[in-house]
């Protein structure tokens, strides 16, 4: 209880609340501009958080996270463009509602669903994380190695595209992480005689390069296709009251609860996140509806399902990050980098060593969720106008911030070069349809797997058998195998389904 009170007191200050407020506002801006996702917002602001204290820095990142995910509602409803992957299914019914003159209703339902689902997921995070971390204190190198392998293979098998490309991407990330001095004996690896590589690649240039610079290059290539003209942006959408009658939300009660549960559950699974949660929740709502044919024409159920699931996935994704040190999605991979930058090691010992800061993060999430609701209700017209900002003004500023941020962490020009390298690498991977998520998580989790593998082998005198005989480790290895087998089976079944009609028509 003392840790809880101390943690909340760290954020419930003028500076703390102001930082969360700024984080939410900036996150909403990134979320509302297509292509500028929560991932990019957190990546760009990591150097800014580094200049703050641990509690204030993490409060800023939590505000960015909440705002970035929630901001995707704006372009999804107004322009039928998902501002973030978490808002893909919001376009299915939000935009048709706006075209019918019910934009205020779509915004109101989306905002309230996001707020309530986010609040529930944060409460679940607070309740689940401490006991899960206490249970994980019993984990040794065998268990951690198995969990890390499970996370890596699950992410790869559930990534877009083929399983092979996902695995290659994850292995590439692990290979990049091996550059530099080995974690136990400090033996230099893959340095090719370059002194700058002795320390390896810093996490910040890798993150920003892959997710920010690559996106800049992608937009530069498709600038004509991706340009949003001012005459396309409608400024006249206003919300009267809540935008809907309270009885409407009561009628959506079961849909809301089910979608929130889906969001939390999928968020907890490493590597999936709100992008998948909102689609599954929408599909489930459509399947369970008495009138599925109305979905896609502008119904309340679709907006509530999508926005409940994507915000519920926020708290869910933070559960494995804080309790086990495993990112739940791409944004929490960035947050893992933020924790490491502030000298905080996510995992079971985080509550014991830095309990007040952890509860400060929980407090920041609650405050950010409230600010998100207020900003969206009060500032909708202002956020709509941001969609018309010419990108040739916006992106040079972002690139400059990226370079300054990469250089500022270690004051090395090499990091600025690494930023460009990983930006080009990310762009090539996007063009060749290799997923980026397994790479970045392979980069972060690869060293964890290596350290625990080597420690386990040292404890057993080089024997690998204890990795398989440990009950927890064996369970995770079994789930890993099942996950890969299921993904392969699903992929082959999907290909057969696609080939079937072609063979018949031929």
TARA-V576749 format. One record per residue. N is the residue number from 1. RES is the residue in one small letter. D_LAST is the distance of its C-alpha to the last C-alpha in Angstrom with 1 decimal. Layout:
n=(N;N)
res=(RES;RES)
d_last=(D_LAST;D_LAST)
This chain:
n=(1;2;3;4;5;6;7;8;9;10;11;12;13;14;15;16;17;18;19;20;21;22;23;24;25;26;27;28;29;30;31;32;33;34;35;36;37;38;39;40;41;42;43;44;45;46;47;48;49;50;51;52;53;54;55;56;57;58;59;60;61;62;63;64;65;66;67;68;69;70;71;72;73;74;75;76;77;78;79;80;81;82;83;84;85;86;87;88;89;90;91;92;93;94;95;96;97;98;99;100;101;102;103;104;105;106;107;108;109;110;111;112;113;114;115;116;117;118;119;120;121;122;123;124;125;126;127;128;129;130;131;132;133;134;135;136;137;138;139;140;141;142;143;144;145;146;147;148;149;150;151;152;153;154;155;156;157;158;159;160;161;162;163;164;165;166;167;168;169;170;171;172;173;174;175;176;177;178;179;180;181;182;183;184;185;186;187;188;189;190;191;192;193;194;195;196;197;198;199;200;201;202;203;204;205;206;207;208;209;210;211;212;213;214;215;216;217;218;219;220;221;222;223;224;225;226;227;228;229;230;231;232;233;234;235;236;237;238;239;240;241;242;243;244;245;246;247;248;249;250;251;252;253;254;255;256;257;258;259;260;261;262;263;264;265;266;267;268;269;270;271;272;273;274;275;276;277;278;279;280;281;282;283;284;285;286;287;288;289;290;291;292;293;294;295;296;297;298;299;300;301;302;303;304;305;306;307;308;309;310;311;312;313;314;315;316;317;318;319;320;321;322;323;324;325;326;327;328;329;330;331;332;333;334;335;336;337;338;339;340;341;342;343;344;345;346;347;348;349;350;351;352;353;354;355;356;357;358;359;360;361;362;363;364;365;366;367;368;369;370;371;372;373;374;375;376;377;378;379;380;381;382;383;384;385;386;387;388;389;390;391;392;393;394;395;396;397;398;399;400;401;402;403;404;405;406;407;408;409;410;411;412;413;414;415;416;417;418;419;420;421;422;423;424;425;426;427;428;429;430;431;432;433;434;435;436;437;438;439;440;441;442;443;444;445;446;447;448;449;450;451;452;453;454;455;456;457;458;459;460;461;462;463;464;465;466;467;468;469;470;471;472;473;474;475;476;477;478;479;480;481;482;483;484;485;486;487;488;489;490;491;492;493;494;495;496;497;498;499;500;501;502;503;504;505;506)
res=(x;x;x;x;x;x;x;x;x;x;x;x;x;x;x;x;x;x;x;x;x;x;x;x;x;x;x;x;x;x;x;x;x;x;x;x;x;x;x;x;x;x;x;x;x;x;x;x;x;x;x;x;x;x;x;x;x;x;x;x;x;x;x;x;x;x;x;x;x;x;x;x;x;x;x;x;x;x;x;x;x;x;x;x;x;x;x;x;x;x;x;x;x;x;x;x;x;x;x;x;x;x;x;x;x;x;x;x;x;x;x;x;x;x;x;x;x;x;x;x;x;x;x;x;x;x;x;x;x;x;x;x;x;x;x;x;x;x;x;x;x;x;x;x;x;x;x;x;x;x;x;x;x;x;x;x;x;x;x;x;x;x;x;x;x;x;x;x;x;x;x;x;x;x;x;x;x;x;x;x;x;x;x;x;x;x;x;x;x;x;x;x;x;x;x;x;x;x;x;x;x;x;x;x;x;x;x;x;x;x;x;x;x;x;x;x;x;x;x;x;x;x;x;x;x;x;x;x;x;x;x;x;x;x;x;x;x;x;x;x;x;x;x;x;x;x;x;x;x;x;x;x;x;x;x;x;x;x;x;x;x;x;x;x;x;x;x;x;x;x;x;x;x;x;x;x;x;x;x;x;x;x;x;x;x;x;x;x;x;x;x;x;x;x;x;x;x;x;x;x;x;x;x;x;x;x;x;x;x;x;x;x;x;x;x;x;x;x;x;x;x;x;x;x;x;x;x;x;x;x;x;x;x;x;x;x;x;x;x;x;x;x;x;x;x;x;x;x;x;x;x;x;x;x;x;x;x;x;x;x;x;x;x;x;x;x;x;x;x;x;x;x;x;x;x;x;x;x;x;x;x;x;x;x;x;x;x;x;x;x;x;x;x;x;x;x;x;x;x;x;x;x;x;x;x;x;x;x;x;x;x;x;x;x;x;x;x;x;x;x;x;x;x;x;x;x;x;x;x;x;x;x;x;x;x;x;x;x;x;x;x;x;x;x;x;x;x;x;x;x;x;x;x;x;x;x;x;x;x;x;x;x;x;x;x;x;x;x;x;x;x;x;x;x;x;x;x;x;x;x;x;x;x;x;x;x;x;x;x;x;x;x;x;x;x;x;x;x;x;x;x;x;x;x;x;x)
d_last=(70.1;72.1;68.9;67.2;70.1;70.5;66.8;66.8;70.0;68.4;66.0;68.1;70.1;70.2;68.5;65.9;64.9;64.9;62.6;60.1;60.4;59.5;56.7;55.1;55.6;54.0;51.2;50.5;50.5;47.9;45.8;45.9;44.8;41.1;40.6;44.1;43.5;46.0;45.0;46.2;49.3;50.4;49.6;51.6;54.5;54.9;57.6;59.4;59.5;60.8;63.9;64.6;65.9;63.6;63.8;63.6;60.8;58.7;59.6;58.2;54.9;54.6;55.2;52.5;50.1;50.8;50.8;47.7;45.5;47.0;46.9;43.2;43.8;45.2;42.3;39.8;41.7;42.8;39.9;36.9;37.1;37.7;40.8;40.1;37.1;39.2;38.8;35.1;34.9;38.1;36.3;34.2;37.3;40.1;38.9;38.2;41.7;43.2;41.6;43.2;46.6;46.6;46.6;49.9;48.6;45.5;47.8;50.4;48.0;46.4;49.7;51.3;48.4;48.3;52.1;52.4;49.4;50.7;54.2;53.0;51.0;54.1;56.2;53.8;53.9;57.7;57.8;55.2;55.8;59.4;58.9;55.7;57.6;60.4;58.1;56.6;60.1;59.7;56.8;57.5;55.6;53.4;52.2;51.8;49.7;47.4;47.1;46.3;43.6;42.2;42.2;40.6;37.7;37.2;37.1;34.6;32.3;32.4;32.1;29.2;26.5;26.1;28.8;29.4;30.3;32.5;34.4;34.8;36.2;38.6;39.7;40.3;42.5;44.5;44.9;46.3;48.7;50.1;51.4;55.2;57.8;56.7;57.7;60.2;61.7;61.0;59.7;57.9;54.2;51.8;54.6;54.5;58.2;57.8;60.5;58.6;55.9;58.5;58.3;54.5;52.4;53.9;51.6;52.2;50.9;47.8;47.1;47.9;46.1;42.8;42.7;44.9;44.9;41.1;40.6;43.0;41.1;37.8;39.5;41.1;37.8;36.4;39.7;38.7;35.7;37.8;41.0;42.3;44.4;47.6;46.6;43.6;46.0;47.7;51.2;52.1;50.8;53.7;54.2;56.9;58.3;55.6;53.0;52.5;54.7;55.5;54.4;50.8;50.9;52.4;49.5;47.1;49.1;46.6;43.7;45.9;47.1;43.7;42.3;45.4;45.0;41.4;42.5;45.4;43.5;40.6;43.2;45.1;42.1;42.3;39.9;38.0;40.3;40.1;36.8;35.1;37.8;37.4;33.7;34.2;37.2;35.4;32.5;35.1;37.1;34.2;33.3;37.0;37.6;38.3;36.6;33.5;32.2;35.1;34.2;33.2;35.5;38.7;40.1;42.9;41.0;38.4;41.2;43.4;40.7;39.6;43.1;44.7;42.2;42.3;46.1;46.5;44.5;47.4;49.9;47.4;46.4;50.1;50.8;49.3;50.6;54.2;54.4;52.5;52.1;48.2;46.6;44.5;42.4;42.5;45.6;47.5;46.7;48.7;51.4;51.6;52.5;55.0;56.7;57.0;58.4;61.1;61.9;60.4;58.4;55.9;56.1;58.4;61.6;60.9;62.6;65.6;66.1;65.0;65.1;66.6;63.9;61.1;62.6;63.2;59.4;59.0;61.6;59.8;56.6;58.4;60.2;57.0;55.2;58.1;58.2;54.4;54.8;57.9;56.4;53.2;55.3;58.0;56.2;52.9;53.7;54.8;51.7;49.6;51.5;50.7;47.0;48.3;50.0;48.7;46.9;48.7;51.8;50.5;48.6;51.5;53.7;51.2;50.8;54.6;55.0;52.5;54.4;57.8;56.6;55.2;58.4;60.7;59.9;61.3;62.7;60.6;59.0;56.6;55.0;54.3;52.5;50.6;49.6;48.0;46.4;44.7;43.7;41.9;40.4;39.2;37.7;35.8;34.5;33.4;31.5;29.8;29.1;31.7;33.5;37.2;38.5;38.2;40.0;43.0;43.3;43.1;45.8;48.0;47.3;47.2;51.0;51.5;49.4;51.2;54.7;54.2;52.6;55.6;58.1;56.6;56.7;60.3;61.3;59.9;61.0;57.5;56.0;52.6;53.0;54.7;51.7;49.8;52.8;53.7;52.4;51.3;49.7;47.9;46.6;45.1;43.6;42.0;40.6;39.4;37.4;36.0;34.9;33.1;31.4;30.3;29.0;27.0;25.6;24.8;23.0;20.8;20.1;19.2;16.7;15.1;15.0;13.4;10.7;10.1;8.5;6.1;5.2;5.4;3.8;0.0)
